[in-house]
Amino acid sequence: MKKFAMVVVGALLSLTILSFGAYAAPAKPVSADAELEAGAWTELAKRYPNPYVSGDIADAPDPEVLSHWWDSLGDGTLTQLIEWSLANNRDLESARAKVAEARAALGISKAAVLPWLDNVDSWTASQSAENGTTGRGQYTELYKLGIDASWEIDIFGGRRQDIKAATATLEAQYAALHSTWVTLSSEVALDYLTLRTLQERLRIANNNVTLQQETLDLLLSKYRAGLSDALALSQARYTLEQTKASIPPMRASLEETMNALAILVGNVPGSLEKLLQEPRALPRPDTVNLVGIPANALRQRPDIRMAERQLIAQMARTKSAQADLWPRFYLMGSIGLESLSSGSLFSSGSYAYGIGPRITWPIFHGGAIRNNIRVQTARQEQMLASYEQTVLNAVAEVRNALTANEQEFERNVALKKGVEATQMALDIANDKYKNGLTDFSNVIDAQRTLLILQELYAVSQGQMTSNIVRTFKALGGGWAPLVAENQGK
């Protein structure tokens, strides 16, 4: 186990080093047990500082906030949808069933180290051949009632390693369930934010249609009075139709998003229209510190724990395969009644018993045992590589989410200023056109630019909140840790 700890922690920490900067060998090695603790992660982060991932535990988001991060968005509808999904989602039901399967498999492994008792009852009738070497045509009946017992004494630990593998597999399935929670809650939130963003874009488009229709009506009146030319009227008309043409795709996307949300919460598509059809403002999170996240916070991600438990399970299977090289010791026994006639089966002379040890030791199996050890060792190497890749991906996801969040904020500020400037330009262009100081093309250009920037700004607003959701997901937020989850309940 100590060797395993060194392998696992060495891989985990060395990969984390890659995320903090160039590698520099530590001055002195840390013990395997110490490396498994959060302190090793903290010390490593201090040696390799990073603007996003630091060694300051105080900077970590509160675990309670992470476990129910959607509450920090302050949107009751979103909270309700996520709660429904955690109760009714079909993928989550499948993950729960896999946990039950792994728990039952652990029970099977535990049963293998206990004595086994079997009730053995039989009736046998036989007729020997007339020309045979024995019996000379004799007819015989044999009646048996009894119990057979067997117990493998696990001297070399093969069965115990099977139990360890089954226990780690159960823990991995718990982690897979938690990972499904994380993914599901974030998918519901992201779809919900997409829905609210589409509704805001639709509102902007409808408002622009109304304003452009008013402009077209005004130009039409001026054209009929001979105060405007046909070019300005045509420009206003095709601008209006262009804006109208952008609305049907948004409505189609709204329907698709509502149906996707219905499936995620385990409802029939179309059942959420009454709840979601009324537009609402995009949720904005409460103040949550997402800068200076400690490296140790990544260890709470369920996918990392799942990969770790899968590696532990495979190492136990490798040790179990190695135990097959050694003898197996059994204690065998039987007790019961045996008689050639049913009438005397329960008499005192029918009582029989037997007891004794049995030893089996493989001598020649065509290399099957050693090849099985190689198979399990190769699988162990695969699990280690998968574990390392999971850690790398976790670090990348956190960095990507935090970088996207920061950059989108800067983009949002620029877009907001652009919308304000374009609105001012449109007002000036309208005023100049009404006073005959400019042609209508300047008004049209300002209207188009305003619509584009308003849509981009609305999308950016949704993207900022979506990036925060992705950050929570990257940190493993969305499930409550269970203290006694791995006790084979």
Salt bridges, closest charged atoms under 4 A:
ASP75 OD1 - ARG280 NH1 3.94
GLU93 OE2 - ARG96 NH1 3.09
GLU152 OE1 - ARG159 NE 2.94
GLU152 OE2 - ARG328 NE 3.79
ASP154 OD2 - ARG160 NH1 3.62
ASP162 OD2 - ARG159 NH1 4.00
GLU171 OE1 - ARG309 NH1 2.62
GLU200 OE2 - ARG203 NH2 2.67
ASP303 OD2 - ARG301 NH2 2.62
GLU308 OE2 - ARG305 NH1 3.99
GLU308 OE2 - ARG309 NH2 2.95
ASP324 OD1 - ARG328 NH2 2.84
GLU397 OE1 - ARG301 NH1 3.05
GLU408 OE2 - ARG411 NH1 2.89
GLU455 OE1 - ARG201 NH2 3.50
GLU485 OE2 - ARG305 NE 3.76
